[in-house]
Amino acid sequence: MTARWIEKACVVGLGPHALTKLIPALQANGQEIAAVVTSQKEVPVAGARLFSKLDDAVSALPPQVTFIVATPPIAHFAQAQTILASGHDVFMEKPAFATVKEVEAVAELCERHGVVLLEGFMHRYTTAYERMIAQGRTHAGDIVALTSKFLIPEVRPGSFRDDSATASSIVYDIGCYPVSLLTDLNAGVPDLEIADIAHAGNQAKERVRITGTAGALAVDIEIGMADAYANWVELTRRSGETFRIQPFFFGRKGPRTVLDHGRTETVEDANAFERMFRLTREELVLNQADRFRAMVSATRVLADLGTELQLARHGSGRG
C-alpha cells in the first residue's frame, strides 16, 4: 500500500478556512497536526506545537512534516520560498501565486530541492469534477460555450479581501476557480477580459463579468457578490443541449445536481478536502510538471484580469 502524502502537518494561518475545513479534514483522515504557525496565543489543536514565526517552525520540524499554508495570497510566495528551500513539501491554498514569475520560481525550487507543492483546488477531488471533465472530453469539438456563475452573498469582515492588493481581489479569490477549470478542460488558451464590473472596489458589493474565448469555446463567467448564492458551471453543445452541475466549486460532503440535456440527476459527493489530503506523494511527484504548466496558464490569465480590475477600480472609485 502506497503511503499518503501527508502523515504529519504544520498548519500556517488559523483563519476560518483552516479551522472549519482544512484541520477537520486532516483530523478525519487520522493525519497528525504536529504544529501550527499563528499569531494567536492558544492552539485549538491538542498536542500541536505553537510557533509564532514561520522560520522557527521550518527550522524545528523534520522534513517529513508537510506545511499546510492557509494565509492571505499576498504572503504565499515568500512563505513558499522559505518552506520549499528547507526541504519541506507544501500544500498552498488557492490562489497560490499572483504572477507567472512567482510560479516559475517556485517550480524551479521544487525541482532543485526535490519537494512537492500542491495548490488547494478542492473541487478537483469530487465526482462532480470528474463528470464535468468527462463531459468535456467526450464531446470535445462539439462544445461551443462554457458559462459559469460563482456568486456569494457576503464576505466576512476582517478577511484578506479587505486588502486592496490585486492578489486579494475577487478576480483571484473567486475567478481562479473557473479559470483553472478552463485549463483543466484543455479547451485552448484562454483569451478573457472584464466585460462589466459593478460597484468597483466595494468588496461588499463588487461583481464582475468576464467574457472571451478559450480556443473555439465562448466563455461567459460571473463572479462576486449577489443577494443569492450561485455556484454552477454549464457546457453548451452546438445543438443547444446543455450540461450543468451545481454547486460545482464546492468541497463539503453533500449532493450535487446534474442537469444533463433536460434530465436531472443527484450525485452524492464525499468531503473533497479529505480526499485531497489522502493523495499519495508518488502521484503528486508524477504529475507535478503538468500542475505547474496549468498553474502558469491560469496565473497569466488572472494577472491580466487583475490589472483590468485595478484600472476599473481606480477609474470609478468605490461604489
Secondary structure, 3 states (H helix, E strand, C coil): CCCECCCEEEEECCCHHHHHHHHHHHHHCCCEEEEEECCCCCCCCCCCEEECCHHHHHHHCCCCEEEEECCCHHHHHHHHHHHHHCCCCEEECCCCCCCHHHHHHHHHHHHHHCCCEEECCHHHHCHHHHHHHHHHHHCCCCEEEEEEEEEECCCCCCCHHHCCCHHHCHHHHCCHHHHHHHHHHCCCCEEEEEEEEECCCCCCCCEEEEEEEECCEEEEEEEEECCCCEEEEEEEECCCCEEEEECCCCCCCEEEEEEECCEEEEEEECCHHHHHHCCEHHHHHHCHHHHHHHHHHHHHHHHHHHHHHHHHHHHHCCC
